[in-house]
Amino acid sequence: MKRFYLLLLTATIALGSIGCCSQKRSAESELSFSQLMEQSSPEQIEAWYNGASRLDEEYTKAHAEELRQQKKLLVFDLDGTLSNHRCPMPEESRALLDALGKRYHLVMCGAGNVARVFNQMGEYPIDLVGNYGMMQAKVENGKLVVTKQIVADIDKEFFLRETNRLREKYGYTEYAGEPIEWHPSGMVTFALLGTKAAKEEKLTFDPDRAKRRVMYPEVLEVFKDYTVFIGGSTSFDIVAKQYNKYDAAMEYAKAHGYTKEQVLFMGDDMGDGGGDSHIRLGGMDYIHVLDYTKIPEMLAFLLE
């Protein structure tokens, strides 16, 4: 229970469900994730922690017209949501984005750097937020143009020492390529199988994240001055404390004139420590995608 409470204190939470009063929600749109946590009651925290802002199939069917009128900005995760992990985005997802883009403002909000995400999407012309908000980019004349690049200082000696210790303790001393990916933004990816592991091996390594969840409490404690995500299919992503997808999505939304209640997020990794978990904990309305091949039918209600 103590760890549960401490984990919650590292997050900030606000409910974005449709029933909230507009005045409160407008105020919440101006708060960062950490500010939301500071101003939340224990009852609110418990509700948000349990996923009060998830819009399941029953809800979207019952409130389809209301949602079509309300939602203006659709925010997407990529891996596990629109494509398989580190695999090209399929034509079905591309067609879905084409159709949705005629009615809504779309943005991709990923864990990877914007160039990698852009290439994985087949150079799809969409605004991109990368590295949990440390990067932003747009597409002009088919070319990727980086519009934001945060560069955080990283103590590489500290990261190498501590990740090597964790490898030895949990048995991940053999890996392909490099043990860590150092992103230009300062994000660090602790790759358990290495940066050059075969795609097939990565996809079958830890699909339910059970192996990494065993390690997660200790990784969280070791890197307590950072935000730690159970990222991708075989790794942990570690970023400066203030970066997460909730704040990244809200920064983009506010810059384009949208409020929190006008945003709908689509992601697969909503569990504790997941790359999309701050969306759930922050109370932003979201669709939990359990199978990326089903997302066209899951979002069909937005196109009726």
Beta strands, then each sheet from edge to edge (+ up, - down):
strand 1: 73-76
strand 2: 105-109
strand 3: 127-130
strand 4: 135-140
strand 5: 143-149
strand 6: 180-182
strand 7: 188-191
strand 8: 226-229
strand 9: 235-240
strand 10: 263-267
strand 11: 286-288
sheet 1: 5+ 4- 3+ 2+ 1+ 10+ 11+
sheet 2: 6+ 7- 9+ 8-
end
